[in-house]
Amino acid sequence: MNEDALNPVKEHLIKALLTANSNNPINWLIFKEGFHQLYPNFFTSIIIKGIDLSTKEERLLMLEKLHINTQTIANVLDILPESVYTSRYRLNKKFKKINI
């Protein structure tokens, strides 16, 4: 599937998450299923490389992969924008540790 074909699916997925209660684990499960349809091997490749991700890190990575801006990520994750920057930094350190 090319990137143009993914855009309507991405938009629907993002809109669904933003309008739902993002604190509800069921909404995240639905979001993650939709994300897996868009990017079926995204987390598999990370697991194969031996990176353990927390639930919060998985959520951040999914939102980053969808190119969602920092303020929106902060709103969805119910954290401050500064916390998004900190989480990104720590996640980057985790990936650099194993040379990805």
C-alpha positions as CSV (number, residue, x, y, z in Angstrom):
1,M,0.0,0.0,0.0
2,N,1.5,3.4,-0.9
3,E,1.5,6.4,1.3
4,D,-1.3,8.1,-0.6
5,A,-3.6,5.2,0.0
6,L,-2.8,5.2,3.7
7,N,-3.8,8.9,4.2
8,P,-7.6,8.4,4.6
9,V,-7.0,5.4,6.9
10,K,-4.5,7.4,8.9
11,E,-6.9,10.4,9.2
12,H,-9.7,8.1,10.3
13,L,-7.5,6.5,12.9
14,I,-6.2,9.8,14.3
15,K,-9.7,11.3,14.4
16,A,-11.1,8.3,16.2
17,L,-8.4,8.5,18.9
18,L,-8.7,12.2,19.3
19,T,-12.5,12.1,19.8
20,A,-12.4,9.1,22.1
21,N,-11.4,9.0,25.7
22,S,-7.7,8.3,25.4
23,N,-7.5,7.2,29.0
24,N,-9.6,4.2,28.2
25,P,-7.4,1.1,27.5
26,I,-10.1,-0.3,25.1
27,N,-9.7,2.8,22.9
28,W,-6.0,2.2,22.8
29,L,-6.5,-1.4,21.8
30,I,-8.7,-0.4,19.0
31,F,-6.2,2.3,18.0
32,K,-3.3,-0.2,18.1
33,E,-5.2,-2.7,15.9
34,G,-5.8,0.1,13.3
35,F,-2.1,1.0,13.6
36,H,-1.1,-2.6,12.9
37,Q,-3.2,-2.6,9.8
38,L,-1.3,0.4,8.5
39,Y,2.1,-0.7,9.7
40,P,2.0,-4.5,10.2
41,N,5.7,-5.0,11.0
42,F,6.4,-1.9,12.9
43,F,6.6,-3.4,16.4
44,T,7.8,-6.8,15.2
45,S,11.0,-5.2,13.9
46,I,11.5,-3.4,17.2
47,I,11.0,-6.6,19.2
48,I,13.4,-8.6,17.0
49,K,16.1,-6.0,17.8
50,G,15.6,-6.7,21.5
51,I,14.0,-3.5,22.6
52,D,11.5,-3.7,25.4
53,L,8.9,-1.0,25.2
54,S,6.5,0.1,27.9
55,T,2.9,0.8,27.0
56,K,3.5,4.5,27.2
57,E,6.5,4.2,24.9
58,E,4.4,2.2,22.4
59,R,1.8,4.8,22.4
60,L,4.3,7.6,21.8
61,L,5.9,5.7,19.0
62,M,2.6,5.1,17.3
63,L,1.7,8.8,17.5
64,E,5.1,9.8,16.3
65,K,4.9,7.4,13.3
66,L,1.6,9.1,12.4
67,H,3.4,12.5,12.4
68,I,1.2,14.0,15.1
69,N,2.5,17.2,16.6
70,T,3.8,17.6,20.1
71,Q,0.8,19.5,21.5
72,T,-1.7,17.0,20.2
73,I,0.5,14.1,21.5
74,A,0.5,15.8,24.9
75,N,-3.3,16.2,24.8
76,V,-3.9,12.6,23.8
77,L,-1.5,11.2,26.4
78,D,-2.7,13.7,29.0
79,I,0.8,15.0,29.8
80,L,2.6,18.3,29.3
81,P,4.4,19.1,26.0
82,E,7.7,19.2,28.0
83,S,7.0,15.6,29.0
84,V,6.6,14.6,25.4
85,Y,10.1,16.0,24.7
86,T,11.5,14.2,27.7
87,S,9.9,10.9,26.6
88,R,11.2,11.3,23.1
89,Y,14.7,11.9,24.5
90,R,14.6,8.8,26.7
91,L,13.2,6.7,23.9
92,N,16.0,7.9,21.5
93,K,18.6,7.0,24.1
94,K,17.0,3.5,24.4
95,F,17.3,3.0,20.6
96,K,20.8,4.4,20.4
97,K,22.0,2.0,23.1
98,I,21.6,-0.9,20.6
99,N,22.7,1.1,17.6
100,I,19.4,1.5,15.7
